[in-house]
Amino acid sequence: MAMAAFSRETLAAVDRLMIELITLQEKKVLDLANKIHPGLSSEDIRNPHDFPDLIADSGWNYEDGILSGLKSAHIALRAKISESL
């Protein structure tokens, strides 16, 4: 599927927006993880299977899934951007 023609500035703005959304969601996921299991680092939550209380929390899993989706969308967007340049 062909990507509509956008200026480099527009593509850069969308890329920055995705980075901002991902950063905000990473903070949200880490903050929630620390409410469930105090003292966790961002590295710790990359391996949530080490913390059964995280795995058991549906709210944390939901927010972590949102983060994964944002990261996947950003990767796809960057791939399309690189194809169009």
Secondary structure as UniProt FT lines:
FT   HELIX           8..36
FT   TURN            38..39
FT   TURN            42..43
FT   HELIX           44..46
FT   HELIX           48..50
FT   HELIX           52..55
FT   HELIX           58..84
//
